[in-house]
Amino acid sequence: MKSWKEENGEIFLWGEETKEAVPVIWCHIFSREEGEKIWGQITEPCVLAGVSGRDWNRDFSPWRAEKVFAKSTDFSGGAGEYLLYFENDILPRIEQALSFEVRDRGIAGYSMAGLFAVYAMYHSDKFNRIGTMSGSLWFDGWEDYAVSHTIKAINPVIYVSLGRREHKVRNVRMASVKACTERLAAYWEKSWPVIRESEPGGHFDDPEGRVARGISRLLAFGRP
């Protein structure tokens, strides 16, 4: 595993020693420990690139919106600005450490990072495997945006998972996550392959396992 210190966090590469041209999956995480747990449960060959230290309410929100938790901060809508930095600076700088040219790249994430993964699908052509695990697809206005804009990703495969109890919360906005997720998955699969998975539990149950399972299924898709 290699790592790079950033101003506000750290970037990690797991599996970077391979000489084989395997897919590279980018995933925004909270910590190295979380990334290690995800990497340890992925069952298919790949390189896992983990980015920690980002401001999730700023960097992963497509536009401004009120916070959902009293002790949290408002969403400030920085996804567009961060995506430009992510794909034009972080990706080429980190991937040059690999011994092969990256031709197969994915992006996956949990919660707000899962929303950012599908946001990237609409605004970047650099990722063809998209994973939103327990993604914040309830985010104000996101569903309307997604069905009225064109996906920029080229021939994407999309993985969507959600806990079976995630919609059973008091917050009205977050409680819409099941309906929003199901409608968006149905909309996307009219044009692209969509892998759907229903997980046991609520939003905070087994996030690392859910991410690893989603990445593994994306990697295995289309194999005989």
Secondary structure in CASP SS format (residue, H / E / C, confidence):
PFRMAT SS
TARGET T0000
AUTHOR 0000-0000-0000
METHOD secondary structure of the structure
MODEL  1
M C 1.00
K E 1.00
S E 1.00
W E 1.00
K E 1.00
E C 1.00
E C 1.00
N C 1.00
G C 1.00
E E 1.00
I E 1.00
F E 1.00
L E 1.00
W E 1.00
G C 1.00
E C 1.00
E C 1.00
T C 1.00
K C 1.00
E C 1.00
A C 1.00
V C 1.00
P C 1.00
V E 1.00
I E 1.00
W E 1.00
C E 1.00
H E 1.00
I C 1.00
F C 1.00
S C 1.00
R H 1.00
E H 1.00
E H 1.00
G H 1.00
E H 1.00
K H 1.00
I H 1.00
W H 1.00
G H 1.00
Q H 1.00
I C 1.00
T C 1.00
E C 1.00
P C 1.00
C C 1.00
V E 1.00
L E 1.00
A E 1.00
G E 1.00
V E 1.00
S C 1.00
G C 1.00
R C 1.00
D C 1.00
W H 1.00
N H 1.00
R H 1.00
D H 1.00
F C 1.00
S C 1.00
P C 1.00
W C 1.00
R E 1.00
A E 1.00
E C 1.00
K C 1.00
V C 1.00
F C 1.00
A C 1.00
K C 1.00
S C 1.00
T C 1.00
D C 1.00
F E 1.00
S E 1.00
G C 1.00
G C 1.00
A H 1.00
G H 1.00
E H 1.00
Y H 1.00
L H 1.00
L H 1.00
Y H 1.00
F H 1.00
E H 1.00
N H 1.00
D H 1.00
I H 1.00
L H 1.00
P H 1.00
R H 1.00
I H 1.00
E H 1.00
Q C 1.00
A C 1.00
L C 1.00
S C 1.00
F C 1.00
E C 1.00
V C 1.00
R C 1.00
D C 1.00
R E 1.00
G E 1.00
I E 1.00
A E 1.00
G E 1.00
Y E 1.00
S C 1.00
M H 1.00
A H 1.00
G H 1.00
L H 1.00
F H 1.00
A H 1.00
V H 1.00
Y H 1.00
A H 1.00
M H 1.00
Y H 1.00
H H 1.00
S C 1.00
D C 1.00
K C 1.00
F C 1.00
N C 1.00
R E 1.00
I E 1.00
G E 1.00
T E 1.00
M E 1.00
S C 1.00
G C 1.00
S C 1.00
L C 1.00
W C 1.00
F C 1.00
D C 1.00
G C 1.00
W H 1.00
E H 1.00
D H 1.00
Y H 1.00
A H 1.00
V H 1.00
S H 1.00
H C 1.00
T C 1.00
I C 1.00
K C 1.00
A C 1.00
I C 1.00
N C 1.00
P C 1.00
V E 1.00
I E 1.00
Y E 1.00
V E 1.00
S E 1.00
L E 1.00
G E 1.00
R C 1.00
R C 1.00
E C 1.00
H C 1.00
K C 1.00
V C 1.00
R C 1.00
N C 1.00
V H 1.00
R H 1.00
M H 1.00
A H 1.00
S C 1.00
V H 1.00
K H 1.00
A H 1.00
C H 1.00
T H 1.00
E H 1.00
R H 1.00
L H 1.00
A H 1.00
A H 1.00
Y H 1.00
W H 1.00
E C 1.00
K C 1.00
S C 1.00
W C 1.00
P C 1.00
V E 1.00
I E 1.00
R E 1.00
E E 1.00
S E 1.00
E E 1.00
P C 1.00
G C 1.00
G C 1.00
H C 1.00
F C 1.00
D C 1.00
D C 1.00
P H 1.00
E H 1.00
G H 1.00
R H 1.00
V H 1.00
A H 1.00
R H 1.00
G H 1.00
I H 1.00
S H 1.00
R H 1.00
L H 1.00
L H 1.00
A H 1.00
F C 1.00
G C 1.00
R C 1.00
P C 1.00
END
